[in-house]
């Protein structure tokens, strides 16, 4: 029998900033002037200078171990990064690698029934480029120390060292690979007994075999096996008994494969609805605080519709996998990356990857092993480097030999070489980039699978998964301060230099909220945060629905499950509070979803509308039902019959047709969908829309200087008296700021500058523009377009520009912050104009993340005695046909810009 003594709890600890501990024999003399800490211990949690400290530190603990026969081992769950261990001043051993367990036999060093002293020197190097580290220390807070549990265990002279259970659902068998530590020269009897997990009933099967070798395998038949899956995560316990040693190894009977572009579990297709989970925590940093905490997280994930968590470049702690097995949450596991591609780095990486797979092999929840993420460690040069390509191919083969039972992703998200998953990382935001996202899906992700492979390699029908995408939603700063009692340490970004941009710093948000006049649109930063979360919800809903409308896609993994420090694209905040819209996430992220196809978001009263319906049926349910639709506040509704015979996708073209009812005033409405079978509601969804009455009235005189002529025609149709003269008292609409127009403004004229073409405009005065990324862009996924509705009375428009601004959201802004312009060979540092923001009135603008990279999209600028109202909204081609564009222009025409500044001056006085 084994007996275990936990060494968790109080240890003596001291940083060794001069790295002199061994020189001064601290391992024998003891650690001078140490402090008490609780192990497991991450020294960055202690705050102060330790938050950014890298280097050596020492731990020691006095303990007593009762006398036992047999052998004694000292076990560490994980120490980051390098550990040297002494017992009673005698060197025991050392270990390199910060995420996986190791142990030493201490039988000959231990004084039984007396005091013993264990001493550990931990070294976490400041230069971490050649060690597996993941995102700790590069993006977020560094993790150093004895950060997982420590225990001492007595074992028999011959004991069971390791067991791997490989299920075969086709033959109803398991293969048991075992390793025995100890002398078996005389042979020994081993008993294998399988029971249902935690059951005291009779064994399902029991067999005994004589062995003489320390390693071997044995096949056991499992009668009438119950398969493990998400709905019924049934586990078995394999008890292996060798003489006086007995160990239990839980496992699940399940088969993972891919077929016809789908991930298969037990021969059935599984549509992946996953979330990236980096598993950082607000207080405990890198370990979940408790089992109850883990269970609540998994329950929340299921409530949001997720069936998988992608554990991002971190070897997850065993307790999380324990509960994933028991609660039916699929896991995509991924080792921590290194940075610099060298023989030493790749060896260390392979060792850590191997240790991860060996430790976690028996967890049925793990479906996928990743090797690399986005070429981190491959120096972002995989497509052009045959040496790295060969390395990736060899690593795939190596992992497949270690574990042929799971799918393997060679290089998640970017160029593939040899893989079981053809996955993509694609960051788009909607409605800003809806058309670009649809095109990216159809022409690249689905349309050309081979393009996601290096030259000379090609797709072999692997499942296509979009394994990263997402949108930011700022958290409540008040809740964070309340939790920590002050500003958390990570408000000063703990990442390395490449993560020091302004929008990745929470302190930026506090500074820029007033500086760039957001306080005039949002009452407080808390109001901005809530609104940001609403924008996140509506944006990610559309991004997901576009994928679910395409059956060629086998699933997705959203970035991300929770916020982590400064990165706020979590569906839960860092404290694990649900964000705005949490209760509706299941509507578009559940197994059965009803969606509108080609939604008409902004319509005129009297307009004829025809919409399609798409039903995504991940579980392949059969049903006879109807989709009931209605528009809030109006007498417009109907029902569409639908029948499922187990299809993945049901598409109904032009299923909803109606004439938009008349309304008294422009306003927000909601198209509601309810999929019902009898009285049972199977799925619900809703779409935002605005309805505007067509009102043509005499609107007065306006001067127009715009080359296409289209705008003039529409203005005339809408009741304006249009000419091209420059007359004081008559507003001017122009897409050029030539000298004549500038002179007119200088003398007191009012001009609306339609600047949506940005730097392509030949005559644009003193204004310069920043072009926003048109295609896939992680920074743009953090962005937020805002507008002050107070300047647009009667126009249905939200402070967070959403579907009411569909087709109008700018491609250009006037930059207030410095920014980097992408070039063909390098990025170019470009200057913003923060002073311009101080001298202007900002009606509408743009920012990224924590209110960084700020720009203006509608702003009123004083010029001489007159004003220039600049807008980069897409208004020229949309006026007259887009209801909101039409109302925005009409409002700008009558805006008293001089009164705007007069009010500001009075407020200042």
Secondary structure, 3 states (H helix, E strand, C coil): CCEEEECCEEEEEEEECCCCCCCCCHHHHCCCCCEEEEECCCHHHHCHHHHHCCEEEEEEEEEECCCCCCEEEEEECCCECEEEEEECCEEEEEEECCCCCEEEECCCCCCCCCEEEEEEEEEECCCCCCCCCCCECCCECCCCECCCCEEEEEECCCEEEEEEEEEECCCCEEEEEEEEECCCCCCEEEEEEEEECCCCCCCCEEEEEEECCCEEEEEEECCCCCECCCCCCCCEEEEEEECCEEEEEEECECCEEEECCEEEECCEEECEEEEEECCCECCCECCCCCHHHHHHHHHHHHHCCCCEEEECCECCCHHHHHHHHHHCCEEEEECCCCCCCCHHHHHHHHHHHHHHHHHHCCCCCEEEEEEEECCCCCCCCHHHCHHHHHHHHHHHHHHHHHCCCCEEEEEECCCECCCCEEEEECCCCCCCCHHHHHHHHHHHHCCCHHHHECCCCCCCCCEEEEEECCCCCCCCHHHHHHHHCCCCHHHCCCCCHHHCCHHHCHHHHHHHHHHCCHHHCCCCHHHHHHHHHHHHHHHHHHHHHHHHCCCCEEEEEECCCECECCECCCCECCCCCECCCHHHHHHHHCCEEEEEECCCCEEECCCEEEEEEEEEECCCCEEEEEEEEEECCCCCEEEEEEEEECCCEEEEEEEEEEECCCCCCCEEEEEEEEEEECCEEEEEEEEEEEEECCCCCCCEEEEEECCCCHHHHHHHHCCEEEECCCCCCCCEEECCECHHHHHHHHCCCEEEEECCCHHHCCCECCCCCEECCCCCCHHHHCEEEEECHHHCCCCCCCCECCHHHCCCCCCEEEECCCEEECCCCCCEEECCCHHHHHHEEEEEEEEECCCEEEEEEEEEEEECCEEEEEECCCCCCCCCCCHHHHHHHHHHHHCCHHHHHHHHHHHHC
